[in-house]
Amino acid sequence: MNITLQTPIDYLKGVGPNRADLLRKELDIHTYQDLINLFPNRYIDRTHYYKINQLQRNTSEVQIVGEIINLKEVAQKRGKRLVAEFRDDTGTMQLVWFRGQKWIKEQLRKNKPYVIFGKTNWFNGKFNMPHPELELLDDHKKNLRSSMQAVYPSTEQLSNKGITNKVICKIMQQLFLDTKGRFAETLSKNILQKHQLLSKSDALFNIHFPKTQELLGRAQFRLKFEELFYIQLQLVLKNMIHKSKIRGFNFEKVGDYLNTFYKHHLPFELTNAQKRVLREIRADLGSNAQMNRLLQGDVGSGKTIVAFMSTLMALDNDFQACLMAPTEILAIQHFNGLTEYCKTLNIELEILTGSTKTSKRRELHKRLENGEIQILIGTHALLEDKVKFKNLGLAIIDEQHRFGVKQRSKLWHKNELPPNVLVMTATPIPRTLAMSVYGNLDLSIIDELPAGRKPIKTVHRYDNNRLKVFRFMKDEIAKGRQIYVVYPLIQESETMDYKDLMDGYESISREFPTPNYQISIVHGKMKPADKDYEMQRFFDHKTNIMVATTVIEVGVNVPNASVMIIESAERFGLSQLHQLRGRVGRGAEQSYCILMTSHKLSNDSKTRLETMVRSSDGFEIAEVDLKLRGPGDIMGTQQSGVLNLRIADIIKDRDILEQARHDAKSILKLDPSLSLSEHKAILNTYREMNKYRNIWNYIS
């Protein structure tokens, strides 16, 4: 039979139908390829041979070469134990078996050199080793086994059915014998030389049977690089195909709208980061290819003005633009923020949300279709089939992780040609994750705050400091400031959360009685109209304190609010804490964020709180968050891929990821179709991956 890596695992000697079924169910191993890619969790270092007189009284595993010089059975309370006297040239010790004595006694040979391996005990003034692994020295030398012994992932079911680590090591050896340890090279000579990588065959051999620590390290590096390289190749290729195949509207000119606004109406000097991002967007919009760009910027970094100036580029080229926000509150806020600019420039701006009245909707639909409305802001309502544009040239999506892929693609189909797309997020995505999850989007980052913004002072206080916190709140209100008090909301325990919120509201009402103080309350159980009414009262300075759940996390802009108090802060994730903190610090006054917790805190909670107090850099916070939670949790269920990596770890192997992405981009820039002979191995591997196991299985 012709053995290939796609041969079913059943055909491997030592496996058979029953074991094959178990390996399929428990470890998802179907083929030789799957088995070869079952990488060890850890290794037992068997590079060192101890002498008996070097043994220490500890629990580490040791390996010794010597001979059995005597064997005896010793009676004990229940049954017997088998004891062997074992000697090397420095002393003697005992080997002990409490079960299987009869079979073991028949196997053992006296005065023959053995290699024994196991943990030692100190008993009656002598070392002994219970149930050692042992092997004749001649066999030990012949065996296709390294000095570093691999320990493979396993499950309870496998152990119960006798598929131990030893069995997996044995079938792995068999696989190498069947394939003669020869595996097709998957990377180009240039890459191998550039990074001094082991060949594919050497890397696979040394990951399973490493001879030394150094070879193991090199094998791991090679296989991690390869895995990340092919993910990046797929993402970069996807982006290139997108640009070459999907034509976009070409915005040829920068015209009156943008120039007039920039010269006469821009309310503040743009930061260098904003200018850089506008140049990147301008280059995309003039390139004939559809723009597909992710704009990341921390809370308050000025993404909205960049988005507005991008819409002016569309208007200058006689196109319409739209901006879609995840909530009505946020859509209204964008609308209010841009109304003044649009009036000055004589631009037709409208808003469409779930609560827009039917008569108004009909009028909007008509004006949109005949091109009268130039910029439309809205919520999911923009996606309805009835909403048709005359010529939508630019679609901006705010907080895009709140919209599914299907929803986003609906916007694309509002035209014959898809509009240019700018996706914005105030949730900083760590660079490693952005490269892996959004690697098919072009990335722009606004990484500086506008001048004059004062950093928010963040402190951590325990519940027993509450009276001092109340006093501080009263001082701030006396200065004319407003305050948020936020309680956690975790779906599974909504009743408990609601109770926390209402208890908190009552204690604040007692401490801040009317008519001297006015309090708003907002939570998920309220009707949208009531929620908006309370938000509006706070916005209009009619209330001093807003008691709320996390509904205010995204986008509410009240420049006069200078204090954010987060109750049970240990129950929030880092990015959520950072988002909430970003609700204050929007005016010229000094702002504060107070994290309230009980004294009982886990280590992770302590790390989160310390990070918040120390740093206001959203990207640094996102990196810590990634380390604490792992990529899956950060991306949420929709995009919790990036986890099915076999050997690489995008957090720990960030440097390898950067190198792999750089190489993938360089190769595709030089040879987009991978048709050069030097890239033959890469093209073949890429095709194989897509044929047998779509690369997306690795990352989503």
Beta strands, then each sheet from edge to edge (+ up, - down):
strand 1: 42-45
strand 2: 61-75
strand 3: 80-88
strand 4: 91-97
strand 5: 113-119
strand 6: 121-123
strand 7: 126-130
strand 8: 133-136
strand 9: 148-151
strand 10: 292-297
strand 11: 320-324
strand 12: 349-352
strand 13: 375-378
strand 14: 392-398
strand 15: 420-425
strand 16: 442-446
strand 17: 457-462
strand 18: 482-486
strand 19: 519-522
strand 20: 545-548
strand 21: 561-566
strand 22: 592-597
sheet 1: 1+ 9-
sheet 2: 6+ 7- 4- 3+ 2- 5+ 8-
sheet 3: 12+ 13+ 11+ 14+ 15+ 10+ 16+
sheet 4: 17+ 22+ 21+ 18+ 20+ 19+
end
